[in-house]
């Protein structure tokens, strides 16, 4: 065994506790007309929110029905709010359906509060699976990661040490051990260090969104699919709160609040209330390939390509290196071919698979890279739920934001991610309106 790998194993604690859910558990306590949520037993400062009974019939328009919008709307509906889901397309078929859909906190070490929020998201998933049933959307099979050169290996092992010091379970294996114990179809070299994160997972985002929206509709929520928001009406006078939402089909809805969960189209929606929401431009290409037999069991980051199962007959591929070619004008068909070639080097059995579909989607990433979640104080009744890592964060943001909407209390877990941190340009109060059409994805069916 290489000395570096042996030394890393000695420094890392190979956890024996049952799993991360035992140490970071999302706690729900219900009493008469009250909901108390939080993460424990770790002392998460400000992680608990009490939500009283809705004193009147709050009507909340949730704009954008991906994983974040569905999670917020479902939580609201469970506590008596009247929810209207609005989506220009169909629920769960936008960016949520074209994501690598990896539930994790191991890739979120840049800021401790962001890591903690993602750990809370992981715990929230385990409770959500117990609440609504795991069905075919929840796959807590762990995650593998390894590098292709010594410098990258050293960085991965350094990150693993940091994560272990934060009580995040990680195991250091060799490639040979991984092939023997976990993934026999891989070609990873026998002596290569491989990190195994046993508490991570992947989810089928579209199926989960369908489940949450369906449950919300059973509780009285309304669906408005295939129609876009054209205008958000604000009351005149000192109050200046949200009053109406006008849709592209000509209808006008009276509402008490709106949640902007519109993903890549969130800046356009924010512009309707004269707010500037700065976003990064980071397109990503995701390919689905059809397989007679899916040869891998869990999500993994190999050198040059990311691979995960996508049900019983499909595999999802992604690569940051391939993403870098999007702005060069490379066609989606060629991006898909390159992804497939990279994947075949890692899992030779994928050579028999067929490219089914590729899509280039724009990731909804606020300008500083962190979520924008919560109320905008200058416009009462307007809330944002905009984030990359929406798959990991959906359940916890859904619960925390629903609590904020119903109780008016701001949870400290979201303190670093408040919308008001983005300065608004100009002194006249007029904000630039994003002119994007909302058609942020370029589908390419290659079958």
C-alpha positions as CSV (number, residue, x, y, z in Angstrom):
1,X,0.0,0.0,0.0
2,X,1.5,3.4,-0.9
3,X,2.9,5.3,2.1
4,X,0.6,8.3,1.3
5,X,-2.5,6.2,1.4
6,X,-1.5,4.4,4.6
7,X,-0.6,7.7,6.3
8,X,-4.0,9.2,5.2
9,X,-5.8,6.2,6.7
10,X,-4.0,6.6,10.0
11,X,-5.0,10.3,10.2
12,X,-8.6,9.8,9.1
13,X,-11.1,8.3,11.5
14,X,-12.9,5.5,9.8
15,X,-16.3,6.0,11.4
16,X,-18.1,3.1,13.0
17,X,-21.3,4.9,14.0
18,X,-24.4,3.8,12.0
19,X,-24.5,6.8,9.7
20,X,-24.6,10.6,9.4
21,X,-28.3,10.6,10.3
22,X,-27.4,9.5,13.8
23,X,-25.3,12.6,14.4
24,X,-27.1,15.1,12.2
25,X,-30.8,14.4,12.5
26,X,-33.5,16.7,11.3
27,X,-35.9,16.9,14.3
28,X,-39.6,17.5,14.0
29,X,-41.7,18.1,17.0
30,X,-45.4,18.6,16.6
31,X,-47.8,19.9,19.3
32,X,-51.1,21.7,19.2
33,X,-50.9,23.9,16.2
34,X,-47.2,24.0,16.3
35,X,-44.3,22.7,14.3
36,X,-40.7,22.8,15.7
37,X,-37.9,21.8,13.3
38,X,-34.2,21.7,13.5
39,X,-31.1,19.6,13.3
40,X,-29.6,17.7,16.2
41,X,-28.1,16.4,18.4
42,X,-25.4,18.8,17.3
43,X,-26.0,22.2,18.8
44,X,-27.1,24.0,15.6
45,X,-27.4,27.6,16.6
46,X,-30.7,29.0,15.5
47,X,-31.7,25.7,13.8
48,X,-35.2,25.5,15.5
49,X,-38.2,27.4,14.2
50,X,-41.7,27.2,15.7
51,X,-44.6,27.7,13.3
52,X,-48.0,28.5,14.8
53,X,-51.3,27.7,13.2
54,X,-52.0,29.8,10.1
55,X,-54.3,32.5,11.4
56,X,-55.8,33.1,8.0
57,X,-55.8,31.4,4.7
58,X,-52.4,32.4,3.4
59,X,-52.3,32.1,-0.4
60,X,-48.8,31.6,-1.7
61,X,-47.7,31.5,-5.4
62,X,-44.7,29.3,-5.8
63,X,-43.1,30.3,-9.1
64,X,-41.0,27.5,-10.6
65,X,-41.7,23.9,-9.7
66,X,-38.3,22.2,-9.5
67,X,-37.0,20.6,-6.4
68,X,-36.8,23.9,-4.4
69,X,-40.3,25.1,-5.4
70,X,-41.9,21.7,-4.8
71,X,-40.2,21.4,-1.4
72,X,-41.4,24.8,-0.3
73,X,-44.9,24.3,-1.6
74,X,-45.3,20.9,-0.1
75,X,-44.2,22.1,3.3
76,X,-46.5,25.1,3.1
77,X,-49.4,22.9,2.2
78,X,-48.8,20.6,5.1
79,X,-49.4,23.5,7.5
80,X,-52.6,25.0,6.1
81,X,-51.4,27.4,3.5
82,X,-53.2,27.7,0.1
83,X,-50.5,27.0,-2.5
84,X,-50.5,27.7,-6.2
85,X,-47.7,26.0,-8.1
86,X,-46.8,28.0,-11.3
87,X,-44.4,26.7,-13.9
88,X,-43.8,27.7,-17.5
89,X,-43.2,24.0,-18.3
90,X,-44.0,20.9,-16.3
91,X,-43.0,20.2,-12.7
92,X,-39.6,18.7,-12.3
93,X,-38.7,18.8,-16.0
94,X,-36.3,21.7,-16.0
95,X,-32.9,21.9,-14.4
96,X,-34.0,19.5,-11.7
97,X,-34.3,16.7,-14.3
98,X,-31.0,17.7,-15.9
99,X,-28.8,17.7,-12.8
100,X,-26.2,15.2,-11.6
101,X,-28.6,14.9,-8.6
102,X,-25.9,14.1,-6.0
103,X,-26.9,14.6,-2.4
104,X,-23.7,15.6,-0.5
105,X,-21.8,18.0,1.7
106,X,-18.3,16.7,0.8
107,X,-18.0,19.2,-2.1
108,X,-19.1,22.2,0.0
109,X,-16.2,22.9,2.3
110,X,-15.5,26.5,1.2
111,X,-17.6,28.0,3.9
112,X,-18.5,26.2,7.1
113,X,-22.1,27.6,7.3
114,X,-22.7,26.3,3.7
115,X,-21.3,22.9,4.6
116,X,-23.6,22.8,7.7
117,X,-26.6,23.7,5.6
118,X,-25.8,20.9,3.2
119,X,-25.4,18.4,6.0
120,X,-28.8,19.5,7.2
121,X,-30.1,18.9,3.7
122,X,-28.7,15.3,3.8
123,X,-30.5,14.7,7.2
124,X,-33.7,16.2,5.8
125,X,-33.7,13.7,3.0
126,X,-33.6,10.8,5.3
127,X,-36.6,12.1,7.2
128,X,-38.4,13.0,4.0
129,X,-37.9,9.4,2.7
130,X,-39.5,8.1,6.0
131,X,-42.4,10.6,5.7
132,X,-43.4,10.2,2.0
133,X,-41.8,6.8,1.3
134,X,-38.5,6.3,-0.6
135,X,-40.1,4.6,-3.7
136,X,-37.8,4.9,-6.7
137,X,-36.6,8.5,-6.1
138,X,-34.2,7.9,-3.1
139,X,-30.9,6.1,-3.5
140,X,-28.7,6.3,-0.4
141,X,-25.9,4.2,-1.8
142,X,-22.9,6.4,-1.1
143,X,-20.4,8.2,-3.4
144,X,-16.9,7.4,-4.7
145,X,-14.2,9.9,-5.7
146,X,-10.7,9.5,-7.0
147,X,-8.2,11.5,-8.9
148,X,-5.9,10.9,-11.9
149,X,-2.6,12.6,-10.8
150,X,-0.6,12.9,-7.6
151,X,-1.4,16.6,-7.0
152,X,-5.1,16.0,-7.3
153,X,-4.9,13.0,-5.1
154,X,-3.1,15.0,-2.4
155,X,-5.9,17.6,-2.5
156,X,-8.6,15.0,-2.2
157,X,-7.0,13.4,0.8
158,X,-6.5,16.9,2.4
159,X,-10.2,17.5,1.9
160,X,-11.0,14.2,3.4
161,X,-9.0,15.0,6.6
162,X,-10.9,18.3,6.9
163,X,-14.3,16.5,6.5
164,X,-13.3,13.9,9.1
165,X,-12.4,16.7,11.5
166,X,-15.9,18.0,11.0
167,X,-17.5,14.6,11.9
168,X,-18.3,13.8,8.3
169,X,-17.9,10.1,7.6
170,X,-15.4,9.2,4.9
171,X,-13.4,6.1,4.2
172,X,-10.1,5.9,2.3
173,X,-9.9,2.7,0.1
174,X,-7.7,1.4,-2.7
175,X,-9.0,0.9,-6.2
176,X,-8.6,-2.9,-5.6
177,X,-10.8,-2.7,-2.5
178,X,-13.4,-0.7,-4.3
179,X,-13.6,-3.2,-7.1
180,X,-13.9,-6.1,-4.7
181,X,-16.4,-4.5,-2.3
182,X,-18.4,-1.9,-4.1
183,X,-18.1,-1.5,-7.9
184,X,-16.6,-4.5,-9.7
185,X,-17.2,-3.0,-13.2
186,X,-14.7,-0.1,-12.6
187,X,-11.2,0.1,-14.1
188,X,-9.7,2.2,-11.3
189,X,-6.0,1.2,-10.7
190,X,-5.6,-1.1,-7.8
191,X,-3.3,1.1,-5.7
192,X,-5.1,4.4,-6.4
193,X,-6.6,6.1,-3.3
194,X,-10.4,6.2,-3.5
195,X,-12.6,8.2,-1.1
196,X,-15.9,6.5,-0.2
197,X,-18.6,8.8,1.4
198,X,-21.1,6.2,2.6
199,X,-23.8,8.7,3.8
200,X,-24.1,10.4,0.4
201,X,-26.8,9.6,-2.1
202,X,-28.4,10.4,-5.4
203,X,-32.1,11.2,-6.1
204,X,-34.3,11.0,-9.1
205,X,-35.3,14.6,-9.0
206,X,-38.3,14.6,-11.4
207,X,-39.9,11.7,-9.5
208,X,-39.4,13.4,-6.2
209,X,-40.9,16.6,-7.5
210,X,-43.9,14.7,-8.8
211,X,-44.4,13.0,-5.4
212,X,-44.2,16.3,-3.5
213,X,-46.5,18.2,-5.8
214,X,-49.0,15.3,-5.8
215,X,-49.1,15.2,-2.0
216,X,-49.5,19.0,-1.9
217,X,-52.4,18.8,-4.4
218,X,-54.0,16.2,-2.2
219,X,-53.8,18.8,0.6
220,X,-55.6,21.4,-1.6
221,X,-52.7,23.0,-3.6
222,X,-53.4,24.1,-7.2
223,X,-51.2,23.5,-10.3
224,X,-50.8,26.0,-13.1
225,X,-48.4,24.3,-15.6
226,X,-47.5,25.6,-19.0
227,X,-48.0,29.2,-18.1
228,X,-45.5,31.9,-17.1
229,X,-45.7,34.8,-14.7
230,X,-45.9,38.1,-16.5
231,X,-46.4,40.5,-13.7
232,X,-46.4,40.7,-9.9
233,X,-48.7,43.3,-8.4
234,X,-47.6,45.3,-5.4
235,X,-49.9,47.3,-3.1
236,X,-49.8,51.1,-3.3
237,X,-48.8,53.0,-0.2
238,X,-46.5,52.4,2.8
239,X,-47.3,48.7,2.9
240,X,-46.0,47.9,-0.6
241,X,-46.7,44.2,-0.2
242,X,-47.4,41.5,-2.8
243,X,-51.0,41.5,-4.0
244,X,-51.4,39.7,-7.3
245,X,-49.7,37.5,-9.9
246,X,-50.6,37.8,-13.5
247,X,-50.0,34.8,-15.8
248,X,-49.4,34.5,-19.5
249,X,-52.8,32.8,-20.0
250,X,-54.4,36.1,-19.0
251,X,-55.5,35.1,-15.5
252,X,-54.7,37.2,-12.4
253,X,-54.4,35.6,-9.0
254,X,-54.9,37.3,-5.7
255,X,-52.0,36.1,-3.4
256,X,-50.5,37.0,-0.1
257,X,-46.9,36.0,-1.0
258,X,-44.8,34.7,-3.8
259,X,-41.8,32.4,-3.7
260,X,-39.3,33.0,-6.5
261,X,-38.0,29.4,-7.1
262,X,-37.6,29.9,-10.9
263,X,-34.1,28.6,-11.2
264,X,-32.3,30.2,-14.2
265,X,-35.3,32.4,-14.8
266,X,-35.2,33.8,-11.2
267,X,-33.6,37.1,-12.3
268,X,-36.5,37.7,-14.7
269,X,-39.0,37.1,-12.0
270,X,-37.1,39.3,-9.5
271,X,-37.2,42.0,-12.2
272,X,-41.0,42.1,-12.0
273,X,-40.7,43.7,-8.5
274,X,-37.8,45.9,-9.7
275,X,-35.2,43.8,-8.0
276,X,-31.8,42.9,-9.4
277,X,-30.7,39.3,-8.7
278,X,-27.2,38.8,-10.0
279,X,-26.4,35.3,-11.3
280,X,-23.5,33.5,-12.8
281,X,-23.6,32.1,-16.2
282,X,-22.5,28.4,-15.9
283,X,-24.0,26.1,-18.5
284,X,-23.7,22.4,-18.0
285,X,-24.2,19.4,-20.3
286,X,-25.8,16.2,-19.0
287,X,-26.2,13.0,-21.0
288,X,-28.3,10.0,-20.4
289,X,-27.3,6.7,-21.9
290,X,-29.5,3.6,-22.2
291,X,-28.1,0.3,-20.9
292,X,-29.4,-3.2,-21.0
293,X,-27.9,-3.6,-17.5
294,X,-26.7,-0.7,-15.4
295,X,-23.2,-1.6,-14.3
296,X,-22.7,0.9,-11.5
297,X,-24.5,1.1,-8.1
298,X,-23.7,4.6,-6.9
299,X,-22.7,8.1,-7.9
300,X,-19.0,8.6,-8.6
301,X,-16.5,11.3,-9.6
302,X,-13.7,9.7,-11.7
303,X,-11.0,11.7,-13.4
304,X,-12.6,13.6,-16.3
305,X,-16.2,12.3,-15.9
306,X,-19.0,11.9,-13.3
307,X,-21.2,8.8,-13.5
308,X,-24.3,7.7,-11.7
309,X,-27.2,5.2,-12.2
310,X,-30.5,6.7,-13.3
311,X,-32.9,3.8,-12.7
312,X,-32.8,0.3,-14.0
313,X,-31.8,1.0,-17.6
314,X,-30.1,4.3,-17.7
315,X,-26.9,6.1,-16.6
316,X,-26.3,9.8,-16.3
317,X,-22.9,11.4,-17.3
318,X,-21.5,14.9,-16.6
319,X,-18.1,16.5,-16.7
320,X,-16.8,20.0,-15.9
321,X,-14.2,19.6,-18.5
322,X,-16.9,19.0,-21.2
323,X,-18.9,21.9,-19.8
324,X,-15.9,24.2,-20.7
325,X,-16.5,23.3,-24.4
326,X,-20.1,24.6,-24.5
327,X,-19.2,28.2,-25.1
328,X,-16.9,27.2,-27.9
329,X,-20.0,26.3,-30.0
330,X,-19.6,22.5,-29.7
331,X,-22.8,20.8,-30.6
332,X,-24.7,18.8,-27.9
333,X,-24.2,15.6,-30.0
334,X,-20.4,16.0,-29.8
335,X,-20.5,16.8,-26.1
336,X,-22.5,13.6,-25.6
337,X,-20.0,11.6,-27.6
338,X,-17.1,13.0,-25.5
339,X,-18.9,12.2,-22.3
340,X,-19.6,8.6,-23.5
341,X,-15.9,8.1,-24.5
342,X,-14.7,9.3,-21.1
343,X,-17.2,7.1,-19.3
344,X,-16.2,4.0,-21.3
345,X,-12.6,4.4,-20.0
346,X,-13.9,4.1,-16.4
347,X,-16.6,1.5,-16.9
348,X,-15.9,-0.5,-20.1
349,X,-19.3,-2.1,-20.0
350,X,-20.8,1.3,-20.9
351,X,-19.3,0.8,-24.4
352,X,-22.4,-1.3,-25.3
353,X,-24.8,1.5,-24.2
354,X,-26.5,4.0,-26.5
355,X,-26.6,7.8,-26.1
356,X,-30.3,8.6,-25.5
357,X,-30.5,12.3,-24.8
358,X,-28.3,15.3,-24.0
359,X,-29.3,18.7,-22.6
360,X,-27.4,21.9,-21.9
361,X,-28.9,23.6,-18.9
362,X,-28.0,26.8,-17.1
363,X,-27.3,26.3,-13.5
364,X,-29.1,28.7,-11.1
365,X,-26.1,30.1,-9.3
366,X,-26.3,33.5,-7.6
367,X,-23.3,35.7,-8.3
368,X,-21.3,34.9,-5.2
369,X,-21.9,31.1,-5.5
370,X,-24.2,30.8,-2.5
371,X,-28.0,30.4,-2.2
372,X,-30.4,33.3,-2.0
373,X,-33.1,32.2,0.4
374,X,-35.7,34.1,2.4
375,X,-37.7,37.3,2.5
376,X,-36.7,40.6,0.8
377,X,-37.7,43.1,3.5
378,X,-38.3,45.9,1.0
379,X,-41.1,44.0,-0.6
380,X,-43.3,42.3,2.0
381,X,-44.5,38.9,0.8
382,X,-41.7,38.3,-1.7
383,X,-39.3,35.4,-1.0
384,X,-36.5,33.8,-2.9
385,X,-35.4,30.2,-3.1
386,X,-32.6,30.3,-5.6
387,X,-29.6,28.0,-5.4
388,X,-27.1,25.7,-7.1
389,X,-27.1,22.4,-5.1
390,X,-30.8,22.6,-5.1
391,X,-31.0,18.8,-5.1
392,X,-29.1,18.6,-1.8
393,X,-30.7,21.6,-0.3
394,X,-34.3,21.2,-1.4
395,X,-35.9,19.5,1.6
396,X,-34.1,21.7,4.2
397,X,-34.7,25.0,2.4
398,X,-38.3,23.9,1.8
399,X,-38.9,23.4,5.5
400,X,-37.0,26.5,6.7
401,X,-38.5,28.9,4.2
402,X,-42.0,27.6,4.8
403,X,-41.5,28.2,8.5
404,X,-40.3,31.7,7.8
405,X,-43.3,32.5,5.5
406,X,-45.8,31.2,8.1
407,X,-44.2,32.4,11.3
408,X,-42.3,35.5,10.1
409,X,-39.2,34.2,12.0
410,X,-35.8,34.2,10.2
411,X,-33.7,31.1,10.9
412,X,-30.1,31.7,11.7
413,X,-29.1,28.7,9.6
414,X,-29.9,30.9,6.6
415,X,-28.2,34.0,7.9
416,X,-25.3,33.9,5.4
417,X,-27.6,33.3,2.5
418,X,-30.2,36.2,2.8
419,X,-31.3,37.9,-0.5
420,X,-30.5,41.4,0.9
421,X,-26.8,40.8,0.8
422,X,-26.9,41.7,-2.9
423,X,-26.6,45.5,-3.4
424,X,-29.2,47.1,-5.6
425,X,-27.7,49.4,-8.3
426,X,-28.7,53.0,-8.6
427,X,-30.4,55.4,-6.2
428,X,-33.7,55.8,-7.9
429,X,-35.1,52.5,-6.8
430,X,-35.4,51.4,-10.5
431,X,-33.7,48.0,-11.0
432,X,-32.7,46.4,-14.3
433,X,-35.0,43.7,-15.5
434,X,-33.4,40.5,-16.9
435,X,-34.6,40.1,-20.5
436,X,-34.2,36.3,-20.7
437,X,-37.1,34.4,-22.0
438,X,-37.0,31.8,-19.4
439,X,-36.1,29.1,-22.0
440,X,-32.8,28.4,-20.4
441,X,-32.3,24.9,-21.7
442,X,-31.3,23.5,-25.1
443,X,-32.7,20.0,-25.5
444,X,-31.2,17.5,-27.9
445,X,-32.8,14.1,-28.3
446,X,-30.1,11.9,-29.8
447,X,-32.0,8.6,-30.0
